[in-house]
Amino acid sequence: MATAYVVDASVVIKYFLTEPYTPEVRILVAGISHGDELYIPEFCSIECVNVLWSNVRFRGLSQTDAEQFVIDMLDLPFQIVPVKNLLPRALQNGLTHQLAIYDSLYIALALDRDFPLITVDDKQLNAALACGVAIKPITDFSPM
């Protein structure tokens, strides 16, 4: 059965950088070929490219690898959602939960679509729960 989730940049970037939960994220993304849909706000790619930039500058990732990761990321069939209509709710959630608007937009998207959120950002996870968002733990995608 196909399922839809909202995923944040803390999850998406793990598809490319080997970090805790990378195997789970790769299983999650592989689910797209079985009909699952992963929704991201339109700026998620910018956040991910910024993380790649930081890894090139400060953590030894090669520029060649970072450039290839960007190409590969743009080829992934994420459902990209404009944020215009999510901004009022994101502002409200951000102010209520002392959360950056970028993070609040993932919560607003999950609420708007009534999809579970997948994140490995604890502060965002706690705010999402307080807003009534269902959370899908990334550990549910652990390799057998």
N, C-alpha and C positions, 0 to 999 in steps of 0.2 A: 504494500500500500504506500503510495507516494505521500510525502509529508513536506510541509513548508516551515522554514525557520528564518528568524532574523539572526544574522551573525555579525559580530563586530570586528573591528580591525585587530583586536588582540587574538582573535581566532584565525582570521584570514591570513595574517602574516606568518603564522606557524605552518602553513602549507609550504612555505618557501624556506624559512629559516629553521634549522634543526634545534628545537627547544622542547621543554616539557610539553606534552600533548600533541606533538607533531604527528605521530602515528594515528591518533584519534581524528585529528583534523583531516588527514588524507583519506581516512575511511568516510568521514562526513562528506567531503567533497566528491568522492567516488559515487556517493548516493545520487548525485545529479544524473548520472547515466541510467539510473533506475527510476527516474521520474521525480525525485525529490527536488525541491526548489529552495534556494538560499537567497534571501533578500538582504540587500545592503543599501544604505542611503548613498546618494551620489558622491559624497566626499570620501567614502571609505577607501577608495583607491589612492586618494591623495595622502591619507593617513599612512597607508601601507608603504607608499613610495618614500614618505618621510622617514619611516623606520629603516628602510633599505639605505637611504642616504646616510643616516646616522651610523648604521653598521659598516658602511664603507669608510666613513670618516674616522670612527673611533673603535671599531671592533675587528678590523681586518678582513671584512668581506671584500672580495675583488669587485672592481667596477664592472667588469665583464659579467660576473654572476648577477650583480644587481640589475644590470640592463636586461639580461635574459629573464630574470624573475618578473620584471615589469611587463615584458612581452607576454610571458606565460600567464600572468595575472589577468591581462586584458583579454586573453582568449578563454578564460573560465566563464561559463554561462551563468553568472550571477544575475538575479533580477534586481536591476538598479532602479531605485526609487528617488524621484525629486523630493527635496526637503521643504519646499515652499509651504505646503499645507501642514507640515509637522511643526513648524517653528513656534506657534503660540503654545502648544502643549509642551514642547521641549523647554521653553523658557520657564513655564510654570513648574515643571518637574525639576529643572536645574536649580531654581531658587529655593524650592521646598527642600531639596535633598543635598544642597551644596555640591552640585555635580556640574562639571563643564558641559556646555551646550552640545559639544560634539558627542559626548557620552549620552546626554539626555535625548538626543535625536534617535539613537538606537532604541531607547525605551519608548519614545513616541511612535516610532514605526511599528514596534511589536504590539503596542496598544491599538494603533490604527488598523492593522491587519488581523489582529487577534491571533498572532503566531507566537510560539515560544521563542525566547531569546537564548542564544548560546553565547556565553562570554566566559573569559577566564580572569576578568577584572573584578575583584571582590567588591570594591566600592560601587561599581555600576550594578553588579548583581544584587547587592543589598538594596540599592535604590529601586531597582526594577521590581523586586519582591514587594517593597513598600508601596509601589504604584499598582500592584495587582497583576504584574506580568508573570506569565508562566515561564519557568526556567527549565531548559533542557541541559542537563549536565554533559559536558564534553566527554566525561568518562563513560557515558552510555555508548560511545563509539569505540571503546577499547578493542584492540585486536584480540582475537580468541587465543 
